[in-house]
Amino acid sequence: MPRLLQGLACAVALVLLSGCGFKPLYGTSRLAGESVSAKLASVNIPEQSTRAGQLIRNAILSASAPVGTNAITRYRFDMTPKTSEEDAVEAQNTDVLRRSYRLTVGFDLVDISNGKSVYSGKTFSYVSYDRTGVPFANQQARTNAEERAADEVALDIRTRLAAYFSNH
C-alpha cells in the first residue's frame, strides 16, 4: 500500500508541475526557441591577464562551450577578478597558520551587435587553507585554494548567465 501512495503522490506532483509552467533550465522546446545551452555557447570570454581570471575563464568555457562546439559568437563576457589574502588564525606555539583567500569578480555580459551591456553582476568566493613550515606544501595549498575559489565563482557565474538566458 505505501508504494501505491508514493506512486500516486509522484503522479500528482508531475501533473501540478506541468500545469504551473515549470521547465528545466537546460531543457529544449520547439516553442521556446534556442536552448540555454546554445546561448551559453555563444558567449566569448577573452583571454585573461591573471591566473585567477584564466582559471575562471577555463572553468566557464569547459562547462558552457565544450571543445568542438561551433556556435556563433553573440556576446562578450568581460570580468575583473581581484584577489586578496589574510591570516585567519595564528598559533603561537606551532608552525601552522590558517590563511584566507578571497576572490571577487565583477562581470559584464555585452551584446556584440550593439555593444550594450545586457547583464552585469558581482560574485565572490572565500576559501581558506593551512600554511606549515614546508614551502612546497604551502605553495600547493595556496594553488588548491585558488582553484577551488575559481571553480566556485565560475559555477556561480554560469548559473547566473543560464538564468538570464532562460528568460531572454
N, C-alpha and C positions, 0 to 999 in steps of 0.2 A: 504494500500500500504506500509506503513512503516514496518509493521510486515513481509511482504514478503521480503523486503530488508534486514531486520535483519536476517531472516532465511537463506537467500542466502549468506550473509556475514559470518554467522556462518559455513555454509557448506563449503564455500571456505577456511576458516581458518582451518577447520578439514582436508581437503584434503592437504593443504600445510604442516600442521604439520606432517601428516603421511608420506609425501614424504621426509621430512628433517631428518628423523631418530629419532625424539623426542620419548622418552619413559619415563614413570613415574618413579621417583626414587625408589619407593617401589613396583613397578609393577613386575609381574612374566611373564615369557615367556618360552615356551618349548625350544626355540633356545638359549636363553641367559644362561641357566643352573640354578644354585642355586640363589634364590632371595636374595636381600639385607637384608631383614628381617631375613632370615635364617643365613646369615653370621654375622649379629649383635648379634644374639642369641648364636653364637659360641664363643663369647668373654668372657673370665673370668676376672673379676675385683676383685683382692684380697681385703680382709678386710683392712680398713684404720685406722690409729692410731689417726687421728684428727677428730674433729666434722665436719669441712668443708669437709674433704675427704670422710667421711661417708655419708654426705648429697649428695655430688656429685655422689658417687657410687650408692646410693639408687635410685636417680633420673634417672641415665642412665639405671640401671637394670630394673626398673619398666617400662620403655618405650621400652627397647630393648629385654628383655628376661622375659616376664610375667611368673608368677608362673604357673607351670605345663608344661612349655616348656622344652622338652628334646632335647637338641642339643649337639652334640659332641664338646668339647672344642678344638678349633684350635688356638686361640690367647689368649695372656695375655695382659691386659691393665694396664700399670704402670703409676701412676701420682704422682706429688709432689705439693700439694696445699700450698700456702703461703698467709697469711692474714696480713693486716695492717689496722690501723685506724688513723684518724687525725681529728682535729677540722676543720670544714669548715667555720662556722660563729660563732662568739662570740658576743653576745649582752651585753652591759654594764649594762643596767637597767632592765634586765629581767632574769628569771631563765632558759630560753630556749636557748639551744645550738644546733647547727646543726653539726652532725658528719658524716664523710665519711668512708665507709667500702670498702676496696678493696680486691678482691680475685683473685690471679694469679695462674694459673695451667700450669705446664709443663707436657706433656704426651708423652707416647711411646707405640705403638702397636707392640707386639713381636709375631712372628710366632713361636709357640711352637715346631714345627717339627725340626727347625734348630736353634732356639734361636736368630735369627736375627731380628733387628728392621725393620719393613716394612713401618711404618708411624709414624711420630712424629710431635709435634707442641706445641704451647703455646697459651693460651687464658686467658681472664680476664673479670671481672665484677666489676663495680664501682657503688655502691649504697649509698644512704645517709638516715639518719634518725634523728629525733629530740630527744634531751635529755631535760628532765624537772627536777623539784625538787622532783619527785616521783621515788624512786628507783625501784619499781616493774614495773612501766611504762617504765623506761629506759631499764630494762632487756628484757622486751617484745619487745621493739622497736629494740634492738640490735639483738635479736633472729630472728625477722622478716627480718631484713637486711641480716643476714647470710643465711637464707633460700632462699630469693629472689636471692642473688648472686649465690648460689649453683645451683639453678634452671636454671638461665641464662647460666652459664658455662656448665652445663650438656647438655642443649639443643644445644649449640654450638658444643660441642664435639660429640654428637650423630649425628648431621648433617654432620660434617666433616668425621666421620667414614663411614656414609652412602654414602657420595660422593666418598670416597676412594673405598669402596666395590663395588659400581656401575661400577667402571672402572677396577676392578681386579677380 
